[in-house]
Amino acid sequence: MYRTSQGPKPLTVSLIAIVLVFGGYLLWTGFRDWVDESNTQNRISQRTEVAEASATAEFFFNQPTLVRFPTPTPIPDCEYFTVRGQQAVWVRSCPSTDCDTVTYLDPDASVCVIGRAFGEEYVRPEEWYQVLLEPDDILPEISYMHESVLKALNPTPTATNSPEPLPTVTRTPTPSREPTTLAPTQDPRTPTITPTPRPTNTPQPTDSGGIEI
């Protein structure tokens, strides 16, 4: 007699179950590790991008700022003066005797003058000159001296207003409007007639002694 087939043995079922569970565990842990690795790479990538962006921003904002300084105002040409008098004179920091003294100059010293002083905060600043003690410097410092202590080396000649002679007007004779009476000229062919004197009646005495009229 043939023996009827029986189902799988319990040991085989247990082994299959163990294999399935272990395989599922391996698959799950592998999937989880893959997800964690992907997340880690994403985080690293994000951190790298953030770091690069921060470095770029820091580099951009830390660039030195180019400051454009105003161009210096051109200084007028020097007109040289000399110190007049027999004593040294003061050079001041502003156009007033109340200003600080910068230095002093000896008589006949040459001074570079660039113009008159100005400023509403000073009294009569136009009486002071702007001078340069070191005109060859890149940025020479402007000082001030009063006009009474300086004289020009080459003063500008002052033009005199000499009157020009007026043109001479020659008067032409104007014809007289009165009629001119011309003396009649005698025709040479006309004979000259001399008038004969008429005799005058001389009164004769009468016998009676009277005069006959």
C-alpha positions in Angstrom: 0.0 0.0 0.0 1.1 3.4 -0.8 1.6 5.8 2.0 -0.2 9.1 1.8 2.0 12.3 1.6 2.1 14.4 4.7 2.5 18.2 4.9 5.9 19.9 5.5 7.6 19.2 8.6 7.4 21.7 11.4 11.2 22.2 11.3 11.1 23.2 7.6 8.3 25.6 8.2 10.2 27.2 11.1 13.3 27.5 8.9 11.3 29.1 6.1 9.7 31.5 8.6 13.1 32.4 10.0 14.5 33.0 6.5 11.6 35.2 5.6 11.8 37.2 8.8 15.5 37.6 8.5 15.3 38.5 4.8 12.6 41.0 5.6 14.7 42.5 8.4 17.7 42.8 6.0 15.6 44.5 3.4 14.1 46.9 6.0 17.5 47.8 7.5 18.9 48.2 4.0 16.1 50.5 2.9 16.4 52.5 6.1 20.2 52.8 5.7 19.6 53.9 2.1 17.1 56.5 3.2 19.4 57.7 6.0 22.3 57.9 3.6 20.2 59.9 1.1 19.1 62.2 3.9 22.7 62.6 5.1 23.9 63.4 1.6 21.1 65.9 1.2 22.0 67.5 4.5 25.7 67.6 3.5 24.7 69.1 0.1 22.5 71.7 1.8 25.3 72.6 4.3 27.8 72.9 1.5 25.5 75.1 -0.5 24.8 77.2 2.6 28.5 77.4 3.3 29.3 78.4 -0.2 26.5 81.0 -0.2 27.8 82.4 3.1 31.3 82.5 1.8 30.2 84.3 -1.4 28.2 86.8 0.6 31.0 87.4 3.1 33.5 87.8 0.2 31.1 90.3 -1.5 30.4 92.4 1.6 34.0 92.3 2.8 35.3 93.9 -0.4 37.1 97.2 0.3 34.9 100.2 -0.6 36.5 102.5 -3.0 36.1 106.0 -1.6 36.3 108.8 -4.2 37.9 111.8 -2.6 36.9 115.2 -4.0 39.3 116.5 -6.5 41.3 119.4 -5.1 40.4 122.9 -6.2 43.1 124.2 -8.5 45.2 126.8 -6.8 45.7 130.2 -8.6 49.1 131.1 -9.8 51.4 133.0 -7.5 51.9 136.7 -7.6 55.0 137.4 -5.6 55.2 140.1 -3.0 57.9 141.2 -0.6 57.7 142.1 3.0 58.0 145.9 3.4 59.4 147.7 6.4 62.4 147.1 8.6 60.9 144.5 11.0 59.7 141.0 10.7 56.0 140.5 10.3 53.6 137.8 11.4 51.8 135.2 9.2 48.4 134.2 10.6 46.1 131.3 10.2 43.1 133.4 9.3 42.4 137.0 8.1 42.3 138.7 11.5 44.8 139.9 14.1 42.9 137.7 16.7 44.0 134.5 14.8 46.9 132.4 15.7 50.3 133.1 14.3 51.8 130.6 12.0 55.3 132.0 11.6 57.0 135.3 10.9 58.9 136.6 7.8 61.9 138.9 7.7 62.0 142.1 5.7 62.3 141.8 1.9 61.3 138.1 2.1 59.5 136.9 -1.0 55.8 135.7 -0.5 53.5 133.8 -2.9 50.2 135.6 -2.9 47.2 133.9 -4.6 44.4 136.4 -3.9 42.4 138.4 -1.4 40.8 136.8 1.7 37.1 136.5 2.2 34.6 135.4 4.9 31.6 137.0 6.6 32.8 136.0 10.0 35.8 138.3 9.8 36.0 142.1 9.9 37.3 143.6 6.6 38.8 140.3 5.3 39.5 142.0 1.9 42.4 143.8 3.6 44.2 140.5 3.9 46.1 138.4 1.4 46.0 134.6 1.0 49.6 133.5 0.9 51.4 130.1 0.4 54.5 129.6 2.4 55.3 126.4 0.5 53.8 126.8 -2.9 55.6 123.7 -4.3 53.9 121.3 -1.9 51.2 118.9 -3.2 48.6 120.4 -0.9 50.0 123.7 0.2 48.5 125.3 3.3 47.0 128.7 2.9 48.0 131.4 5.4 47.2 135.1 5.7 49.1 138.4 5.8 47.8 142.0 6.0 48.1 144.2 3.0 50.0 146.9 4.9 53.0 144.6 5.4 53.4 143.5 1.7 54.2 145.2 -1.5 54.1 143.8 -5.1 57.3 143.0 -6.9 55.8 143.7 -10.3 52.8 146.1 -9.7 50.3 146.2 -12.4 50.5 149.6 -14.1 47.4 151.7 -13.7 46.0 153.1 -16.9 45.6 156.9 -16.8 42.5 158.5 -18.3 44.2 161.1 -20.5 41.7 163.0 -22.5 42.1 162.8 -26.2 42.2 166.0 -28.2 38.9 166.8 -29.9 39.0 167.1 -33.6 39.3 170.6 -35.0 36.3 171.8 -36.9 37.0 174.3 -39.7 34.1 176.6 -40.4 33.3 177.2 -44.0 32.2 180.7 -44.8 28.5 180.9 -45.4 27.1 183.3 -48.0 25.5 186.4 -46.7 21.8 186.6 -47.2 21.8 190.4 -47.5 21.5 191.6 -51.2 24.7 192.9 -52.4 24.5 196.3 -54.1 26.8 196.5 -57.1 28.1 199.9 -58.1 27.1 200.6 -61.7 30.0 200.6 -64.0 30.3 203.3 -66.6 30.4 202.3 -70.1 33.6 203.7 -71.7 31.7 204.5 -74.8 29.4 206.9 -73.0 31.0 210.4 -72.9 31.4 212.1 -69.6 29.1 215.1 -69.3 30.3 217.8 -67.0 27.4 219.9 -65.8 27.6 223.6 -66.6 27.3 225.8 -63.5 24.2 227.9 -63.6 24.7 231.6 -63.0 23.4 233.0 -59.8 21.5 236.2 -59.7 23.4 238.6 -57.6 21.2 241.2 -56.0 22.0 244.8 -57.3 21.8 247.8 -55.1 19.0 250.2 -55.9 18.9 253.9 -55.6 16.9 253.6 -52.5 19.7 251.6 -50.8 17.6 248.4 -50.6 18.2 244.9 -52.2 16.3 243.7 -55.1 14.7 240.4 -54.5 
